[in-house]
Amino acid sequence: MNIHRLQYAQTITADIQTAWAFFSDPCNLCRITPEWLCFDIRFVSPGEMYSGMIIEYEIRAIARISMYWLTEITHVKKPYFFVDEQRLGPYRFWHHQHLFHESSRGTEIIDLVHYALPFGRFSAPVHYFLVRPRLEQIFSFRHKALERIFGSGHVD
């Protein structure tokens, strides 16, 4: 199995508690996900995020074909990090760490994603030409959306 890795970092002008409150609410995923993904939450346990929380949603990432995705929140250390892992969905393996570090400019948000595609080595062209570019588009959109919502922590 070929494991791929993505890492994105961004500083927003919000304290760590505000950043945590935003990111730990699954309903805010819709605000930071591109419309073309047609992200639709089907079920989420009510209340504060906890280890074992299940989030069920549907996306349309490729040719508007509906894809079911079931995520489990496996680790939570409020307000510093949480981990979501795909239990059912389009990837063979998906492990997404959300890390939060308070700084003098606000809160640095780090996304560290490890993932693998189905079909072993035959998935390499699909990864190179489709999956990786799509993930980069999603995180680029997210970066811009968070700047609109919170502002940038960059000093000019």
N, C-alpha and C positions, 0 to 999 in steps of 0.2 A: 504494500500500500504506500503510495506517494503522498506524504503529508505536506501541504502548502501552508505558508505563514504570511499573514498580513499584520502590519502594525501601523496605527495612526495615532497621532497625538495632537491635541489642541488645547489651548488655554482660553477659558471663558471668564468674563468679568462677573462672576457669582461666587459666593462663599461655598464651601464644600457641602454644607447642609442643604442649600438651595439646589446645587447640582445634583445631590443625591435624591432629593425629593422629586426632581424632574425625571431622572433616569430610572429610578426604581418604580415608576408608575408606567406599566406597559402601554397604557392608552396614549402616552406621549410618543410612542414609536411612529404613529401615523403622522405626527408633525415633522418628523425628521427623515421620512422615507419618501423617495420620489413617487409621484402619482403613477408613473408608467408601471410600477411594480404592483399596483392594485392591492396593496397591503390591507388585509381585512381580518381583524381579530374576531375569532369565533367564540372563544371562551378564555377567561382568566379568573383565577380565584380572587375573591374580593379581599380587600385589606392590604396591609403592609407586606412588602416582599419578604419571603422566607425561603429557606432551603427546602426543596421539595415542591415548590410552587409550579404549577403546570400552566402553560400558555399555549393555546391552540389557535392557529391562524392559517390563512390561505394567501398565497401570492401568485402572481402571473408574470414570472421573470422572463420567460422565453416564449415568443410568438403567442402571447396572451393565453397560454395553456395553464389551466389551474393546477397549482401544486399545494398539497397539504403539508403543513409543518407543525410538529408538536415539539415544544421546548420545555425543558425542566430547568429551573433555577437550582443549581446544585450546591453553590457556596454563597454565603452572604456574610460580609463583615461591614456593617453600617458604620460610617459613611465612606468606607475606603475601597471596597470592591464587591463585585458579585460576578458570578459565572453562569452563563446559560449554555446548555448543551442540547443539541437536537436529539430527540428520541425517535421521531419518525419524520421523514422529509426527503428532500432531493439530494442531500449529501450522504456519503458513506459514513463520514465523521465530521462533526462540527463542535468546536469548543471555543467559546467567545468570552474572554476576560474583559471586564469593564473596571478600570482602575481610576481612582480619584486621588489627587494630591493637591493640597492647599498650598498656594504660593502668595507672594506679595501682590501679584497681578490678578489673582482670582483662583480658579481651580483648573489644574491641568487634568484633562481627561485622556486616558490612554485606552485604546481598543487593541487587544491582542487576540487575533483569530488564527486558530489552527483548523484546517479542514482537509478532507480528502473526497475525491469524487468516486462514484461507482465505476466499474469496468476496468480497473487496474491501469495498466500502461496504455490502453486504448483511449483513455480519457485525456491524454496529453494535448492533442490538438483542440479539443473542446475547451479545456482549461485555458490554453494560451489565447485562443481567438474569441471565446465567448465568456466563460465564467470569470476569469481574472479581470477583464475589462469591465464587466458588469458590476463586480464587487467594488472596483475602483470608482465607478460612477456613483454607486450608492453612497460610499463614504465621502466622496467629494460633495454630493448633494447635502449630506448630513452636516459636513463642516460649514457650508454656507448657511444652512438652516439654523444651526446653533449660533452662528454669528448674528443672524437677524434676531433671534430670540434673546440672546444674552449679551451680545457684543463680544468683541475680540479682546483678549488679554494682552495683545501685542503693544509694545511701546513704540511709537513712531518718532 
